[in-house]
């Protein structure tokens, strides 16, 4: 009898597994046809991928006290270096900044895609905004993250001898940064803030990053003229598209906006595909998680950064996070594809070794991506003549 029950239970588990596999099979995202311009850019590049783990300590800056955490005299960053194993450079360098409550591996699918095309990519768990932060994640520590990004650049460029996991050298004239969500806001600060910015950055991407509080003055007064791309979705409940993304081409000189119709916030992170294929909009889960980890008694976030002089102001008209109704999100697999092509083509349009490759990447981003993905829209900043 027990044996029959056991066999029945095993059969049920097997049946459930088969049902799940079938559901995943029939719900696979549609890819562009092989003859399309985007198809080859979705394929892994020619380089195999290596990975090295480090714990880097910046003893020049402290970690603030945080709830029951007393603080520390230094900032410790658990770091991953992804690098091409069979390429001797010189390499473009990309520093990635993760979102609130997240970690350095949140968009591994994106980072490894870049590495396969010859990039060295570095990401760290930030001391107080990661999901493992002592005392709990504190969103306001984002003001310290531009310094962390500069420290990561310094530490990577200083690698030498047996301590350097990759052959060849980093090209210090091809350094880019990118970030998701709060990491996107950190990327904007690192690129444009008059006192926090990192001057070695030559191109930057914010993915679903907050920007409603960054006025036109913020971008113009910095006098920074580098390529900047915002990637965002119209079904994002945490970071309202109209207030944070649609305004970018009008506010940021040299910028562009890649919009994903039906894209949501959590749809950019790796876990969303295939975990949230069958969820109407998983941002409801993300909203609960973020709201539970932001202390309401601490008041408005980023208040230590607010400055009329710098152009960082409270936009009272912008919807607060998670106020808007949850729109139905598109397929996270399609969102990943558009983001992969967008990120790679943007960096290649600025950092590729040949002029022909840079031109091809630019044409793909400006024209072909939206032709191959009906959900994608691309818009560049208007250049005003004097």
Secondary structure by P-SEA (a helix, b strand, c coil): caaaaaaaaaaaaaaaaaaaaaaaaaacccccccccccccccccccbbbbbbbbbccccccccccccccccccbbbbbbbbbbbccccccbbbbbbbbccccccccaaaaaaaaaaabbbbbbbcccccccccccccccccccaaaaaaaaaaaaaaacccccccccccccccbbbbbbccaaaaaaaaacccccccccccccccccccccccccaaaaaaaccccbbbbbbbcccccccccccccccccccccbbbbbbcccccccccccccccccccccaaaaaaaaaaacccccccccccccccccccccccccccccccccccccccaaaaaaaaaaaaaaaaaacccccaaaaaaaaaaaacaaaaacccbbbbccccccc
